Amino acid sequence: MDSEPTFEKSVAPDERNVTNRVGMWIFVGQEILFFGTVFFSLLFISYAHPEMFANARRLSQKIAVANTAVLLTSSFSMALAVSYAAQLKANKLKTCLVWTMLFGTLFLVIKAYEYSVDIKHGAWPFEASLSSGERQFFALYLFATGLHAIHLFVGVVVVAFLLFNFSKKSFSTSKYSLLTNTALYWHFVDIVWLFLLPSFYFHK
Amino acid sequence: MSKNRYLNSQQNIRSWFLTLDHKRVALLYAATLSIFFLVGAIAAALMRWQLLRPNSNFLSADRYNQMFSAHGIIMVFFFLIPALPTVFGNFLLPLMIGAQDLAFPKLNLASWYIFLLGGILTLSALTLGGVDSGWTFYTPLSSSYLNTHVTLAATGVFVAGFSSVLTGLNFIVTTHRFRAPGMTWKRLPLFVWSLYATSLIFVIATPVLTITLLLLVAERVMHIGVFDPTFGGDPLLFQHFFWFYSHPAVYIMVLPPMGVVSEVMACFCRRKVFGHTFIAASSLAIAGFGFLVWGHHMFVSGQSFTASLIFSLASYLVAVPSGVKVFNWVGTLYKAKIEYSASMIYILGFIGLFVVGGLTGLYLANLATDIHLHDTYFIVAHFHFIMVGGSVLALYGAIHFWWPKFTGRVYPETLARVSALTMISGFFLTFFPMFIMGLRGLPRRYFNYPEQFHTLNVLSSAGAGVLGIGYLLPLMYLLWSLKYGEVASSNPWNAQGLEWQLPSPPSQRNFERPPHIEEVPDHGFGTDL
């Protein structure tokens, strides 16, 4: 039945990869606008409440920095995975994906722990007694880091799905496309975190 | 009809609800959108009934607020923004560029399901008692004071936003990567250019609305304090975010209709549209400039005078590319041998009514006059002239023009022409009095009004009745044509465009062999300018 006309250049595997990659970049572009809006809110609110950044001291810089190391490591293993995939080294690829998943999950676990520490230190927007600047700061902190955590969680799920998919030794170029696009997403989520870090944690 | 056409290749439920065929997805959207349009229209009908008398108590004040909110939310987010792109874009884009389908067929189907989910959420909110914030959801009213179903309605719109973004993404990638050999960017049909510009807006503007609505819900549920002054927030932040999306959104609502006007006009004037390149470029210019003018919705909000000046200037500038289109269309019409088919009448109506709507926009771009006209019926008239007199008319033009291609049937032409004229006259009677009401100071969104505006309101409500007939007539004869209409040939209108090279309706796989693409030709009748 498959006497498909091949006059469309994008049906051939390499071309399909490019098509998928273009789509993924557009998706990442709109995600940039997502987080851009959140950062803009922070900027805008800070004009009315310049003192709000002083509340940053109630967040735990140590946990955040540790978490950053975790996330960067997961990005590294993800990049390695892509490299191994290009070299058709299936086992090494799978190992790297496992590391990525583990470190991604570790980030989320540490984040949950960090939230519990924040609550103890009163760095939480739900106290009635908060002054305006405090409330906005912690609310936007929770909103931004929560949104990021949700994105990371989705990433972890997709990596798990990839692992499940790469159970065979050989894989097609379409799976390679899926892998590289997932890696793009993963690195994007990482970069968002690198913007979140100074925005919320590093103030005098 | 032979068995391999997209409509009858497979007929079970699964083949429709799990279809990957862009043409069937277009019909899924058409069905959903028709329902939403009906609900939004009923809300409008109830409003116009209420406004027949100055002190009517047919609707209470709260009920009336719920009606205009429902009307706005449904018509904007669940009808006008999706309609042309998802029905005609989905169906025609691959055909017009010579492709077998969109770049991401599964994503396309997913877009429809996401849209459906968003619609169900919002309709639930409306069924449970509605919202009375207006479709604009201004804070702190919506975030801190209303106890109606704002969260649920906003969530529905939030979900529908993802559908928009994915559709836009699909269209952009398809246009870049799936043009048939010989289909260069210069040869792209003007409808495709308009869809491309619209898709850019989808992808860039919608995420901002998504986060805005999320922040609104967070504010409502958790009082995070971004929008409510009581908690240290700024209501203007919401307005800036909201209009940063919603102004480009109005260009989403008008660019594809303009593309339709170009296509229909080229066919029934039997010539290439005057200034083809400029029309394509103006679509991109409108999309670009459209991102720079959002503050003209906020002239009386308390934003700085400097900001207002800049937005006012930008708003004048954004009218220029639209003007380029109108002049080019007029240039196309000049000394052309025009065939007044139903779709041609619809788009001629578009040009006239859009020009009125657009020019009144210039009144509103002017800071001084906007102070007087803001929040009056003048604004209501202005945007309805563009949205209904423009977009809906062009939508009906598109429905008639491509009906034979979608369904394989031709509708009764005389009845269609009468319908078009009914719609145009009904529209005019409904909305022109509103300009006068607004100039005389009648504010919008009020369930009652002073006695002196009685006559104008009666005219408007009468017009709404005629307009309703104009909407319903096509429904009847179009459905009639499905069974009893004349069977359509591939190209009943003798139009240019790759979609007319295919049978009516097309087979599931679109093109059996690479389409034959030539330079966009002069039709041969009359002189080319």
Interface residues (C-beta under 8 A of the other chain):
Chain A: P5 F7 E8 K9 S10 E15 V18 T19 V22 G23 I26 F27 G29 Q30 E31 L33 F34 T37 V38 S41 F44 I45 A48 H49 P125 F126 S131 S132 G133 R135 Q136 A139 L140 F143 L147
Chain B: A99 Q100 A103 F104 L107 V165 L169 N170 I172 V173 H176 R177 F178 A180 P181 V203 I204 T206 P207 V208 T210 I211 T212 L214 L215 A218 M222 H223 I224 G225 V226 F231 G232 G233 D234 L237 H240 F241 F511 E512 R513 P514
